[in-house]
Amino acid sequence: MFLDPSSQHLNQFRQTEEIPARLQSLVIQGGNRRCLISRGIQILSQQIVHPEFDLYVHLVFSKDSIELFGKATVKKWLWVIQHEGDAEISFAGGESFALKANQHFFVQAEGAKENRFTFSQGRSVTVIVSLKPAGEKVVRQFYPDLWKKLQSKQDVTLHSSTYIEHYYREGLIQLVVPAVLLSAFLSAQWRMLLLLFCRQLNDVPLAEGKVVLAKQLLDQYPAQAWNLHELARRVGWNVQDLKTVFKRIYSVSPIEYLRHVRLELGILLVRSTTKPIVEIARECGFKRAHHFIRVFKAFTGKTPGQVRRER
């Protein structure tokens, strides 16, 4: 859901295409975006549409506390993550949450009813994952213990672990991903968040825990010459089960995910360093630079040299 000032204060704001400097660090490329500015207040709301959810990132900078309002079009589950700052959130159904940075919760929001978000002074960042029917199906099928807790309205408001903070900051907000990979990447990241969430609730099945370990190995050591047999051996599992469960959770195979990790690292190094392309290719697990260049261009539409010149 997008957040707006109250109707009586809305005319005090102007909408602008130019993003203020203090908000630019969390600009998401390729999403829907709206920036509202008033005296002493800046509000940047962004949306990315995914088959399983809508992802909203709200960045608010205000000299004083401020109230914003939003409504879901239909009744749906929201996963709210307070990334920075403090917020008090009151839902139309009567539930209220006072959140500090790195706390998060699930709630079922009523459709077409206004919900109030009160942000403290300074900078606040709130991430909302609004589940679609396909997203609810993922939770219901693959995380049944979490789904039962949600249905029984048990308290699932938690402080974030270091892993969860890393994944929603680096995985859901700071998106440096080729457009053709964005949907699969978000699928993988939010499934990882669900697994980590369940781990805090002590509900992670053993098999999914092994998949989490496999993914962490690929994330941490992308340059290694991985194959399925070696990956399965490292996590203590058989190849077929690893392939099946990994794809069920992340929507891609382990090798496809590894390609994504290597490519993402390559894009980052090309954009942020002056290292030779041959060295970058080697750090990303490519044996030959021309292979790295070919894959890079296939996903970005440009060669590494072209991207580097555009910096």
N, C-alpha and C positions, 0 to 999 in steps of 0.2 A: 504494500500500500504506500502511496505517496503521502507525505505529511504537509499540511498547510497551516498557516496562522488562522485564528478564528475569523469568522466572516466580518466582524466589526473592525478587525485590524488589517484585513487583507489589502485594503486600498492604500495602506501605508508602505506597501512593498512594490518594487518594480522587478520584472523578470529580465534577465540579461543573458546573452550568449557568452559573454566574456567572464571566465572563471577567475575570481580573486586569487592572488598569489598564495594566501594562507590556506586555500582549499585545494590547490592543484595537486598536492601530494597523493590524494586519493581519487583522482579522476580515473574512471574506468573507460577504456577505449571500446567503442562499438556498442555501448548501451544507450538507453534512453536517458536523457539528462534534463534537469530543470534547476535553475539557480535563481533564488529570490534574495533581494537585498533591500534592507531598510537601514535607518540610522542606527549604527552600533550592532546590527544583526546581519549575518550572512548564512543562507541555508542552501546547501547543495544536495539534491535528491537524485539518485541514479537507479536505474532498473536494468537488469539483464533477464531476458525471457529464456526459459529452459523447458523442455517437455515435462519435467517432473516438478518444477517449482519456478516461481518468480523470485529473483534475488534483488533486494532493495538495500542500498547503502545510503544512509542519511548522515551528512556532516553538518553540524550546527556550530556556528561561532557567534556568541552573544555576550555583551557586556553585563547583562543581567540575566536572571532566569527567564525562561520563555516557555509558553505552552503552544504546542502544535497538535493538530488533530488529523486523524486518518480513519478510513473505513474500508473494510473488505467488501467486495461486491456480493459475495455469497459466504455462507458459513464455511470456515476452513481452519486448518491447523497452521499456526505460525511458530517458527523457531526464532526467538529474538535473542540476539547477542549484543551485549553492551561492550563495544570495543574500546572506547575511551570515554572518560568523564562519568558523571553521575546522571541518572534519569529515574523518574517515577512514572510508571505507566499504569493507567487505569483503563480497563476494558469495559465495554457496555454490559457484559454479563455480570459485572460486580467484582471481578478479580483485579487486584492491584499488586504491583511489584515495584519495590525500591531497589534499583540496581546500581552497583558500582562497576568500575572497569573490570572486564573479564568475567562477569557473571552472565549467565544465559538461562533461558527457560523455554518450555513448550507451553502454548496456550491455544485453546480453540476460540477463535474470534467469531462473534455473531455477524451475519451478513447485513450490509446496509445500515449499520449502526456505528455512531461516532465513538472513537477511542481517543483518549487524551494522553499525550506524551509531554511531560514537564522536564525540561533540561536545565541543569545548573549553569551558572555563568562560566564563561570560558569555552573551550572546544570540547564537543561531544561527538562521538561516532557510534551510530546504532545500525546494526545489520539485521535485516529481517528476511528469513527464508520462508516464503509463503507457499505451502505445499499444494500442488494440484492433485487430482485423483491418482495419477500415476505415481506421484511421490508418496502419497499415503499408502499405496499398494506396496512400495518398496519397504516402508517401515513395518507394515502389517506382515509381510511375507518373511522378511529376512531378520527382523528385530522384534520378534513376537513379545518378548518380555517387556521391552520398552513400550510397545503398543498397548499392552495390558495395563501398564502403569498410567499411561495417558488416558485410557478409557475409564479407569477407576478414579481419575483425578488425584492420584498420589503426587506428592511434591517432587517435582523434577527440576527445581531451580538449583543450579550448582555454580560454584566457583570454577573457572576454567583451569585445566591443567596446562602445563607448559606446552604440551603437544597440541592441545586444542587451540590455544592462543596462536601458535605458529601456523597451524593449518588454515584457520580462517583469515589470518592476516596475510599470509603469503599465498594461500590458495584461492580464497574467495574474493579478496579485495584487490590485492596487487596483481592484476591479471596481465601478464606479458605472454600471451598465447596466440598462435596463429588462428585466424577465424575458423578454419576448417576443423581445428581440434578443440575449439572452445566447449562445445556441448559435451564431448566425451571427458574432457578435463574436469569440468564442473561436476559431472556425474561421479567421477572418481573421488574428487575432493569432498563432496558432501557425504558420500558413503564413508569415507575415512572419518569425518567428523562424527557421524552416527556411531561408528565403532568405538571411537574414543569416548563419546558420551556414555555409551553402554558400559564401557570399561569402568567408568567412575561409578556406575550403578551395579558393578559386579555381574554384568549380564552378558559378557562377551563369550560366545561359544569357543571351544578350543580350536576348531577348524578356522574360524574367522581370525582368531588371534595369530595363527600361523600365516595367514594371508597378510595381516598387518605387518608382521615381521618381514615377509618377502618384499612388500612394497617399500618398507624402510631401507632394506638393503639396496634396492634399485635406486632409491632417492639419494642415498649416501655415497654409493660407489658406482656411478654411471659409467665410468671409464673401464671398469672391469669387463673382461670377456665373458659375459654371462651366457649361459644356456639353461634350458629348463631343468636338465638333470642336476646341474650344479646348484641352482637356486633351490630345488626341492631337497637336495641333500643338506644344504645349509639350514633349512627350517625344519628338517626332520620329518619329511612327508613324501608321498609318492607323486610322480609327475602328473598323472591324470587328474587326481583330486585337486592338486594345486591349480592346474589350468582351469578346471571346471568352476571351483569356488571363487578364484580370482576374477574370472570373467563375470560371474553372477553378481559380484559385489561392485566391481568397477566398470563393467560394460566393455572392457577391452581385455585382451590376453596379456600375460606378463611381458611378453616380448614387444607387443604394441605399446604398452605403457613405458617400457624402457626406451623405445624410440622417441616417445614424447619427452621424457625426462632429458635425454641427450640433446634433443633439438631445443628445448627451452633453455638449457644451460648454454648452448651455442649462441642463441639469440642474445642472451644476457651478456656473454663475454664479448661478442662482436660490438654490441652497443656501448659497453661500459669500459672496455680496455683497449689498449693498442697492441695487444699480442698478435703475432703473425697468425694467419689463418691455419697454417699447418699445425702450429702449437695448439690452437683452439680445438681443431679437429681431433687431435690426439687426446686432449683432456676430456673430450666428450665421448670417447670410445670409438671414434672412426679411425680405421687403419690408414685410410688414404684421404687426403685433403679434397680431391676431386669428387669423391663420394659424398663428403660432408657438404660441399658446395651444391651438388645436384639436389640433395635432400632439402637443404636450406631453401633453395629457390623454389622447389616444388610446393613448399608449404607457405612461404612468405611472398612469392611472386618476384623476389629480388635476390640478387647475389649478396653474399656477405659484404663485398666491397661497396655495393650500392647502398646498403643499409648503413654502413660505417660513414660514408660520405655525407649522408643526410643528417648526421648528428648535429 
